[in-house]
Amino acid sequence: MISEVLGSFILVLIYLTQTEEKYKLSSDAAITLLIISGSYAMAMALSSGYGHHWSVSPLNPAIALSTITFAFFDGTSMDWAWIYLTFSWLGALLAVLMFELGFKKAQDAVQTRQEDEAIEEAVDSEQPMIE
């Protein structure tokens, strides 16, 4: 359950930071793609079952829902599949909240402070006019 929440949280948070123009780390599309694909690889590594006893979650609620639907019509028992659907949504919701309430406000505060410092430096560096 932790791996689904953490994996989808990381994936959604990085995606949001790289798709909003004001908060992008780079304007280069290749670097943005590298950052998003790296976050996907890290999220999938967190949710993979190789080398540890975590689950093999798809981290995508649509894939989880399609797996549950297919298993229902196939007659396969998937009593545990609700975990993939519920906790990936929870991680995504937490990431959106963190982005909107934490990340954006922190970035805006840093930007405002940098602008204020730049203005102070410009005022301090001005030479008095000699007539």
C-alpha positions, 0 to 999 in steps of 0.5 A, a space after each residue: 500500500 505504501 508503494 502505491 501511494 509513494 510511487 503515484 505521489 512521485 510520478 504525479 508531483 514530478 509530472 505537475 512540476 514539469 508541465 506547468 510553464 511557470 515551474 519548469 526546471 528547463 524549457 528544453 523539451 528533451 530535459 523535461 522528457 528526461 525528468 518525467 521519464 526518470 520519475 516514472 522509472 523511479 516510481 515503477 522501481 518503488 512498486 516493483 516486486 524484484 528484490 523486496 516484498 513490495 507489490 507490483 502495482 501499475 500505479 495507474 488507476 485506469 490500468 487497475 480498473 481495467 484489470 479488475 474489470 477483466 478479472 470480473 468478466 473472466 471469473 478470476 478472483 482478485 480480492 486484493 485488486 482494490 488496493 491498486 485502484 484506491 491507493 494510487 488515487 490517494 497518492 495522486 490526490 496527495 501529490 496534487 495537494 502538495 503541488 497546489 498548497 506547498 510547492 507553488 507557494 514555496 516557489 512563489 515565495 522564493 521568486 518574490 524574495 529573489 526579485 526583492 533582493 535584485 531590486 535592493 541591489 540595483 538601488 544600492 549600486 546606483 551612483 548618485 548623480 553629480 551635477 
